Structure formats: structure tokens, C-alpha cells
């Protein structure tokens, strides 16, 4: 036997059956409401991203608030027996990402959210389609 430490294995198991996307979204909504996150937006990225079906973007008023909101999302997900696939950015807590598989949560400081403009990035095609549909309705009138 050697005295060298053995590599640690982290097991990630999804509950059987895993929670539905609707359950995950409800869980995230409850968690963000619980800690009074600001400007919470849910974006449907199905067909645009193979990473997730939905992005939820929320703002916190300070780094501590951002970190607390992300921790609350993790805590609420655990109530569904869902362990996050990953949590990034907790140390700086300017932008914390919580990966719940089909739902990815971005909790950001307002200045960081404004800088990266994820809502604009992920809805740009939707806005164009909506505008074209509205113009089509105007032509019919």
C-alpha cells in the first residue's frame, strides 16, 4: 500500500425519473423569488443550443446577494433530488452559473449582465421573427 492519496471520484446521478423541465423551472423560480432576485427572465433556447432547453437569468444587488441566490437555487434543486452538474463563478460572485442540465441559471451583478447582454444574444432571432409576424398582420388589415 502506498501513502499517496487516491483520486477522488464524484458521482453524479440523476434521480429516477429525473425532474421535468417544468419542475426545474418552477424550482428555480421559487428559489429566485425566495431571495428576491431582480429582473428574472426565462429564455427558451430549444433549437438554438444543445447545452440546455432554458436559460434563467437573474440579477443580484451585490456579490453576496448573487452568491446567495445561486446557493438557494442549488438548495431548492436538491429538494427535487437534483444535484447540479456544475456551479461556476462562486468565488468572485459577479456571475454565478448553476447548470441543472435542461435549465442553466445565470445569476449576475447588473453591470455584468448589461455587459454580456445574454438576453439580447439568445433572443435576437425571436425578435426578428416577432417583428416579421407583426408586419404580416399589418399587411392583412
C-alpha positions in Angstrom: 0.0 0.0 0.0 1.3 3.4 -0.9 0.8 6.5 1.2 -0.2 8.5 -1.9 -3.7 9.9 -1.9 -6.1 8.2 -4.2 -8.0 10.3 -6.8 -11.5 11.3 -5.6 -14.4 10.2 -7.6 -17.5 12.3 -7.7 -20.7 10.5 -8.6 -23.4 12.5 -10.4 -26.6 10.6 -10.5 -29.9 11.9 -11.8 -33.0 10.9 -9.8 -35.1 8.2 -11.4 -37.1 9.6 -13.0 -35.4 12.9 -13.3 -37.5 16.1 -12.7 -39.3 17.5 -15.7 -38.2 20.8 -17.2 -41.3 22.4 -15.8 -40.4 21.2 -12.3 -36.9 22.5 -12.7 -38.2 25.9 -13.9 -40.7 26.1 -11.0 -37.9 25.2 -8.6 -35.6 27.9 -10.0 -38.5 30.5 -9.9 -39.2 29.6 -6.3 -35.5 29.9 -5.3 -35.0 33.3 -7.0 -38.3 34.7 -5.6 -37.3 33.4 -2.1 -34.1 35.6 -2.1 -35.7 38.5 -4.1 -33.6 38.3 -7.2 -34.1 41.2 -9.6 -35.3 41.1 -13.2 -35.6 37.3 -13.6 -36.0 36.3 -17.2 -36.5 32.8 -18.7 -35.3 32.3 -22.2 -36.3 29.2 -24.3 -33.2 28.2 -26.1 -34.5 24.9 -27.6 -33.3 24.6 -31.1 -30.7 27.3 -30.5 -28.4 25.5 -28.0 -27.6 21.9 -27.4 -26.5 22.7 -23.9 -29.9 23.4 -22.3 -33.6 23.9 -23.1 -33.9 27.1 -20.9 -31.7 29.8 -19.6 -32.8 31.7 -16.5 -31.1 35.0 -16.0 -31.4 36.9 -12.7 -29.6 39.8 -11.1 -28.4 40.3 -7.5 -27.8 43.6 -5.8 -24.3 42.7 -4.6 -21.7 39.9 -4.9 -23.0 38.4 -1.6 -26.6 38.5 -3.0 -25.6 36.9 -6.3 -23.8 34.1 -4.4 -26.8 33.6 -2.0 -29.3 33.4 -4.9 -27.1 30.7 -6.6 -26.8 28.8 -3.4 -30.6 28.9 -2.9 -31.1 27.6 -6.5 -28.8 24.7 -5.6 -30.7 24.1 -2.3 -34.1 24.1 -4.0 -32.8 21.7 -6.7 -31.6 19.3 -4.0 -35.2 19.2 -2.8 -36.0 17.5 -6.1 -33.1 15.1 -5.6 -31.3 17.0 -8.4 -27.6 17.8 -7.9 -26.3 20.5 -10.2 -24.0 19.3 -12.9 -21.8 22.3 -12.2 -21.6 25.6 -10.4 -19.1 28.2 -11.7 -18.1 31.6 -10.5 -18.9 31.4 -6.8 -15.6 32.8 -5.7 -15.9 36.2 -7.5 -19.7 36.1 -7.4 -20.1 38.6 -10.2 -21.7 35.9 -12.4 -22.6 32.6 -11.0 -23.7 29.8 -13.3 -25.7 26.9 -12.0 -26.1 24.0 -14.5 -29.1 21.9 -13.8 -29.0 20.1 -17.1 -32.0 21.2 -19.1 -32.1 24.5 -17.2 -29.0 26.7 -16.8 -29.2 29.6 -14.3 -27.1 32.7 -14.7 -27.1 35.0 -11.6 -25.2 38.2 -12.3 -24.5 41.7 -11.0 -26.4 44.3 -13.0 -23.2 45.7 -14.6 -22.0 42.3 -15.7 -25.5 41.4 -17.0 -25.5 44.6 -19.1 -22.0 44.0 -20.4 -22.7 40.4 -21.6 -26.3 41.0 -22.7 -27.3 37.4 -22.7 -31.0 38.2 -23.3 -30.1 40.0 -26.5 -27.7 37.3 -27.6 -30.2 34.5 -27.1 -33.4 36.2 -28.3 -32.2 38.2 -31.4 -33.8 35.8 -33.9 -37.0 35.7 -31.9 -37.3 39.5 -32.0 -36.8 39.5 -35.8 -39.5 36.7 -36.3 -41.9 38.5 -34.0 -41.4 41.8 -35.9 -42.0 40.0 -39.3 -45.2 38.4 -37.9 -46.5 41.8 -36.8 -45.7 43.3 -40.2 -47.6 40.4 -41.8 -50.6 41.1 -39.6 -50.5 44.8 -40.6 -50.5 43.9 -44.3 -53.7 41.8 -43.8 -55.6 44.7 -42.2 
